[in-house]
Amino acid sequence: MWSDITEVPHVRIGQEADLVVVAPATADLLARAATGQADDLLTNVLLTARCPVVMAPAMHTEMYEHPATQANISTLTERGVHVVPPASGRLTGRDSGPGRLPEPEQLFEICRRELERSGAAAPAPPAARGALAGRRVVVSAGGTREPLDPVRFLGNRSSGKQGYALARVAAARGAEVVLVTTSGLEVPAGVRAVPVETALQMESAVRAEAAEADVVVMAAAVADFRPAAYTGHKIKKTHGVGADGSADESAPAVALVRNPDILAGLVAARGGSGSPVVVGFAAETGDADGSVLEHGRAKLARKGCDVLVVNEVGADLTFGKDENTVHVLRRGSEAVLDVGPATKDAVAAAVWDVVTDLL
């Protein structure tokens, strides 16, 4: 008997928890949790918990891939448990494959997001929780790749981190989120990803998803140009024979054509309806013709979007980093919201605060 029977500790732990994390979660534990067993303290806690539950399976590949384990994972997922896919790599002995416990930093980030979604712990103010509930938002992320041949492409340095942060924060605030992405980053919990590669593919996907959206955020770095022609084989360094019969070692000329302006197209497609709210991003460096902010204001006027997020880019700035510095501009207003240097999640929260006001 417990010394204080009125508390019933094996029940109280689950009732009072803000988050339950099982890491590692063995095949045996997954099976017992899926069938509702309560033969030890942990499974008692899982049955009484009404908070988010995160489980991180870790076991040999054969055990993880067994139909019984996969069925148990499906059952738990249907009940709302966040089951984290295992990492791939070295297991025990010479074995290697999916089944490794993810890195602690990755698990920590997943747990933080679950707490934000539940409202148990959120850096955003309480008023922001659920502020996008019932809203459908589309976010684009990453840099497009425009193929030149089967090996080469034209691209840029965008990692997609800011777009993923925007999707993550929107989901935490209750939105239905679609992420049109070229990036291979882990898709945030509760977000549906649509993978694309080129600007034309992104335009098609964004237009299709925007048809029923309340907000579209074009955070992707879309290539302005693409090769006019695609070569079906690798272009050789020596690509021909000169007039004298020697190898032609000059560089081939690559003709370019303009890609569509997806942001301007979204504004034109909605006409005068004002829906969806359209948010653009502008990566600027500043030059002899104007500052970052001046270039941003000119672009806002040209594009006609509702909000333009101007971010400062350059050597060791923004691309691939976890921090960003932005200036948020609104159509019809001279006010500027300066954010940063700050984490990309903090930048995302500031952007969604502005969008929520517009909605």
C-alpha positions in Angstrom: 0.0 0.0 0.0 1.1 3.6 -0.6 1.6 5.6 2.5 -0.8 8.3 1.2 -3.6 6.4 -0.4 -5.6 9.5 -1.2 -3.0 10.6 -3.8 -2.8 7.2 -5.7 0.6 8.1 -7.2 0.3 5.7 -10.2 -2.7 7.6 -11.3 -1.7 11.1 -10.2 1.5 11.2 -12.2 -0.4 10.8 -15.5 -3.1 13.2 -14.4 -0.7 16.0 -13.6 1.7 15.7 -16.5 2.0 18.3 -19.2 3.9 15.9 -21.5 4.8 12.2 -21.3 7.9 11.2 -23.3 9.0 7.5 -23.8 12.5 7.5 -25.2 13.5 4.8 -26.0 10.2 3.0 -26.6 10.9 -0.7 -27.0 8.8 -3.0 -29.2 7.4 -4.6 -26.0 6.3 -1.2 -24.6 4.7 -0.2 -27.9 2.7 -3.5 -27.9 1.6 -3.1 -24.3 0.6 0.6 -24.8 -1.3 -0.2 -28.0 -3.3 -2.9 -26.2 -4.0 -0.8 -23.1 -2.1 -2.9 -20.6 -1.2 -1.4 -17.2 1.1 -3.9 -15.5 3.8 -1.4 -14.4 4.1 2.3 -13.5 4.9 3.5 -17.0 1.9 1.9 -18.7 -0.3 3.1 -15.8 0.9 6.7 -16.5 0.2 6.2 -20.3 -3.4 5.2 -19.5 -4.1 8.1 -17.2 -2.3 10.8 -19.1 -4.6 13.3 -20.9 -1.6 15.4 -22.1 0.5 15.0 -25.3 2.5 11.7 -25.5 5.7 11.4 -27.5 7.2 7.9 -28.1 10.5 7.3 -29.8 10.8 3.7 -30.9 14.4 2.3 -30.8 15.1 -1.3 -31.6 16.7 -3.6 -34.3 15.5 -2.9 -37.8 13.8 -6.3 -38.1 11.8 -5.7 -35.0 10.8 -2.2 -36.0 9.7 -3.3 -39.5 7.7 -6.3 -38.3 4.0 -6.0 -39.2 3.0 -6.3 -35.5 5.2 -3.4 -34.5 4.0 -1.3 -37.4 0.4 -2.1 -36.6 1.0 -1.0 -32.9 2.5 2.3 -34.1 -0.5 2.9 -36.4 -2.9 2.3 -33.5 -1.0 4.7 -31.2 -0.8 7.3 -33.9 -4.5 7.1 -34.6 -5.1 7.7 -30.9 -3.0 10.9 -31.0 0.4 9.7 -29.8 3.3 11.4 -31.6 5.5 8.5 -32.6 8.9 9.8 -33.8 10.3 7.8 -36.7 13.7 6.3 -35.7 16.9 7.4 -37.2 19.0 5.1 -39.5 22.5 4.1 -38.7 24.7 1.9 -36.6 22.8 -0.2 -34.1 24.6 -2.9 -32.1 27.4 -5.1 -33.3 27.6 -5.0 -37.1 23.9 -4.2 -37.5 22.9 -1.0 -39.2 19.6 0.4 -40.4 16.4 2.2 -39.2 16.0 1.7 -35.4 18.4 4.2 -33.8 17.1 6.6 -31.2 17.0 10.1 -32.7 19.5 12.7 -31.3 18.5 14.3 -28.0 18.3 17.8 -29.7 15.8 16.5 -32.2 13.6 14.9 -29.5 13.8 18.0 -27.5 12.6 20.1 -30.4 9.7 17.7 -31.0 8.7 17.9 -27.3 8.9 21.7 -27.3 6.5 21.8 -30.3 4.1 19.4 -28.6 4.0 21.6 -25.5 3.4 24.7 -27.7 0.6 23.0 -29.5 -1.1 22.0 -26.3 -0.6 25.4 -24.7 1.2 23.9 -21.7 4.3 25.9 -22.4 4.5 28.4 -25.3 6.8 31.3 -26.0 4.0 32.9 -27.8 1.6 35.0 -25.7 -1.6 33.2 -24.6 -3.7 35.3 -27.0 -1.7 33.7 -29.9 -2.6 30.1 -29.0 -5.3 28.9 -31.4 -5.3 32.3 -33.2 -5.3 30.5 -36.5 -7.7 27.8 -35.6 -10.0 27.0 -38.5 -7.7 28.7 -41.0 -6.0 27.0 -43.9 -2.5 28.3 -44.7 -0.1 27.5 -47.5 3.7 28.1 -47.0 6.4 27.6 -49.6 10.0 26.9 -48.5 13.4 26.2 -49.8 15.3 27.2 -53.0 14.1 25.9 -56.3 16.5 23.9 -58.6 16.4 24.4 -62.3 18.0 21.5 -64.1 20.6 22.1 -66.8 21.4 18.4 -67.4 21.0 15.2 -65.3 23.8 16.3 -63.1 23.7 20.1 -62.9 21.2 22.7 -61.9 20.8 26.4 -61.2 19.9 27.1 -57.6 20.5 29.2 -54.6 21.6 29.0 -51.0 18.2 28.8 -49.3 17.8 26.0 -46.7 14.1 26.3 -46.2 14.5 26.8 -42.4 12.4 30.0 -42.3 9.6 28.5 -44.3 9.6 25.5 -42.0 9.5 27.8 -39.0 6.5 29.6 -40.4 4.7 26.2 -41.0 5.6 25.0 -37.5 4.3 28.1 -35.7 1.1 28.2 -37.8 0.4 24.6 -36.9 1.1 25.4 -33.2 -1.5 28.2 -33.4 -4.1 25.8 -34.7 -4.0 26.3 -38.5 -4.3 23.5 -41.1 -0.9 23.9 -42.8 0.3 22.8 -46.3 4.0 23.2 -46.9 5.1 23.3 -50.5 8.8 22.6 -50.2 12.1 21.8 -52.0 13.9 21.1 -48.8 14.7 17.8 -47.1 14.2 19.1 -43.6 12.0 17.2 -41.2 8.4 18.1 -41.8 6.9 19.7 -38.6 4.2 17.8 -36.7 0.7 18.4 -38.0 1.9 19.8 -41.4 1.2 18.2 -44.8 4.2 18.5 -47.1 4.0 18.8 -50.9 7.5 18.1 -52.4 8.6 20.0 -55.5 11.9 20.9 -57.1 11.5 23.5 -59.9 9.9 26.9 -60.0 7.2 25.6 -62.5 6.4 22.8 -60.1 6.2 25.1 -57.2 3.9 27.5 -59.1 1.6 24.6 -60.0 1.5 23.2 -56.4 1.0 26.6 -54.7 -1.8 27.7 -57.1 -3.6 24.4 -56.5 -3.3 24.6 -52.7 -4.1 28.3 -52.6 -7.5 27.8 -54.1 -9.0 27.0 -50.6 -6.5 28.9 -48.5 -7.0 31.8 -46.1 -3.3 32.7 -46.2 -0.4 32.0 -48.6 3.1 32.7 -47.5 5.7 32.7 -50.2 8.9 32.1 -48.2 10.6 30.1 -50.8 13.6 31.4 -52.8 12.3 30.9 -56.3 14.9 31.0 -59.1 14.3 34.0 -61.4 15.6 32.2 -64.4 15.9 28.6 -65.7 17.8 27.1 -68.6 15.9 27.5 -71.9 16.7 24.0 -72.8 17.4 20.8 -70.8 20.1 18.5 -72.0 19.2 14.9 -71.6 22.9 13.8 -71.0 25.7 15.3 -69.0 27.3 18.2 -70.8 31.0 17.4 -71.2 33.8 19.7 -70.2 35.1 19.2 -73.7 31.9 19.5 -75.6 32.9 19.5 -79.3 35.7 19.5 -81.9 37.3 22.7 -83.2 37.9 23.6 -86.8 41.4 22.2 -86.6 40.2 18.9 -85.2 41.3 19.6 -81.6 39.0 19.3 -78.6 36.8 22.4 -78.1 37.6 23.4 -74.5 35.6 26.6 -74.5 32.6 26.9 -72.0 29.2 26.2 -73.6 26.8 29.1 -73.6 23.6 28.6 -71.5 20.5 30.5 -72.6 18.1 31.4 -69.8 14.4 32.2 -69.8 12.5 33.9 -67.0 10.5 31.9 -64.5 7.0 33.0 -63.6 6.5 35.5 -60.8 4.5 33.2 -58.4 3.9 36.0 -55.8 2.6 38.5 -58.3 0.5 35.7 -59.9 -1.2 34.9 -56.6 -2.1 38.6 -56.2 -3.5 38.8 -59.7 -5.5 35.6 -59.4 -7.4 36.7 -56.3 -8.5 40.0 -58.0 -10.2 42.4 -55.8 -11.5 39.8 -53.3 -8.6 40.3 -50.9 -8.6 36.6 -50.2 -6.3 34.8 -49.5 -4.0 37.1 -47.6 -0.7 37.0 -49.5 2.7 37.3 -47.8 5.9 37.7 -49.7 9.5 37.4 -48.8 12.3 39.5 -50.3 16.0 38.6 -49.8 17.9 41.8 -50.2 21.5 42.9 -49.7 21.4 46.7 -50.4 23.6 48.4 -53.0 24.5 51.7 -54.5 20.9 52.2 -55.7 19.3 51.8 -52.2 19.2 50.2 -48.8 17.6 46.8 -48.0 14.5 48.6 -46.7 14.3 50.9 -49.8 14.5 47.9 -52.1 11.8 46.2 -50.0 9.4 49.1 -50.3 9.8 49.2 -54.0 9.2 45.4 -54.3 6.1 45.7 -52.1 4.7 48.3 -54.5 5.4 46.1 -57.5 4.1 42.9 -56.2 0.9 44.2 -54.5 1.0 41.6 -51.7 -0.5 42.4 -48.3 2.7 41.8 -46.3 6.3 41.7 -47.4 9.0 40.3 -45.1 12.4 41.8 -46.2 15.3 39.8 -44.9 18.9 40.8 -45.0 21.1 38.2 -46.7 24.7 37.9 -47.5 27.9 36.2 -46.5 27.1 34.3 -43.2 23.7 35.9 -43.1 20.3 34.1 -43.1 20.9 31.2 -45.5 21.3 28.0 -43.6 21.4 29.9 -40.3 19.1 29.5 -37.3 18.7 33.2 -36.9 17.2 35.9 -39.1 16.8 39.7 -39.3 13.8 41.0 -41.1 11.7 44.1 -41.7 8.0 43.5 -42.0 6.1 45.9 -44.3 2.3 46.1 -44.8 0.6 47.4 -47.9 -0.8 50.9 -47.4 1.2 51.6 -44.2 4.5 53.4 -43.6 5.1 51.5 -40.4 8.0 49.0 -40.3 8.2 46.1 -37.8 11.9 45.3 -37.2 12.6 41.8 -35.9 16.0 40.3 -35.1 18.5 39.2 -35.0 16.2 36.5 -33.6 15.5 32.8 -34.1 13.6 31.9 -37.2 10.7 30.7 -35.0 10.6 34.1 -33.3 10.5 35.7 -36.8 7.7 33.4 -37.8 5.7 34.3 -34.7 6.1 38.0 -35.5 4.9 37.4 -39.1 1.9 35.5 -37.9 1.0 38.2 -35.4 0.8 40.7 -38.3 -1.2 38.2 -40.5 -3.6 37.5 -37.7 -4.4 41.2 -37.4 -5.2 41.3 -41.1 -7.4 38.3 -40.8 
